[in-house]
Amino acid sequence: MEEIKKQWLPRALIGGCVGIAAHVLLGYLLGSFSLFGPSHFSGFIFPYCKFPDEIEPLGVLLSFALFALFGAEVGVATLPFADSGRELVARSLIHYAVTAATVCLWAGLNVCSTPADYLTFLVPLTLVYLIVWLGRWVGWYTEVAAIREKLGLAPGPSPLHWRESLPYVGFAAFLCLALPLALRLLDDPTPLLSVLYGWLLLPVGGFMSGLSLGRRHGFCPIYPAACVGFILIFIPLARLFTNMADGALIPIALLSALAGNLAGAACHQRKQRAENTVDKEAS
């Protein structure tokens, strides 16, 4: 119990405060209430589940409480749930279920009128979970590989680091194929999610994953090529249900992954030089 208070409680409190701040900002941007005008709240511009006037303050309080709870759940998720595999999976699934229930409860009170409406919230939440899980799996895989290398159990570097790039290729398939397809299916009729993907999620995800790979293994040209390859698969698939021009995603994927990988490779080389210098001085 003492360990939980020291590690989980501060993160939950910080996450709850961030959730409340996000609620205020979102409500202001969507015109639900004014920060400087009358304290009126009518739901996030969706008229399906308005609270009656006599209990409107209760609805406002409940909406803020759910946002705070969601922020606290995200804050708790920044800590590892367990060390062993089965326990980690079980606790992660429980956390996902609780978080999804919180999101669905808020959406049901403010937005959703049909069961299909809940997918608008559950699909992005699930995708974020998958991104985090893939990122953590790649981290664990590379940590185990580094331990084996120090013990002399790992083979030498492969040509073009193709073997070292394989765990990241799975992440590239999700980032450049599965994620944009899912967001495109949700983009009806306004392509807001696709614009957000093309100019934020793809460049940030490509750069950060390329940076991680480069810092661990140096320059790996297969990874940027894999990102472009999955984008090239995505484009004709997306044309089956949309007419958006996706050609700009090709240079975005290439440049972001390549820039991140080159930056990581530079860090990797600097680290190797420092280690070689220490070894020479020690000998």
Protein Blocks (a to p, Z undefined) as FASTA:
>chain_A
ZZmmmmmmmmmmmmmmmmmmmmmmmmmmnopacfklccddebjhiaklcccfklmmmmmm
mmmmmmmmmmmmmmmmmpcfbfbfklmmmmmmmmmmmmmmmmmmmmmmmmpmbfklmmmm
mmmmmmmmmmmmmmmmmmmmmmmmmmmmmnopaccddehhlmmmmmmmmmmmmmmmmmmm
mmmmmmcfbfklmmmmmmmmmmmmmmmmmmmmmmmnopafklmmmmmmmmmmmmmmmmmm
pcbdfklmmmmmmmmmmmmmmmmmmmmmmmmmmmmmmmmmmZZ
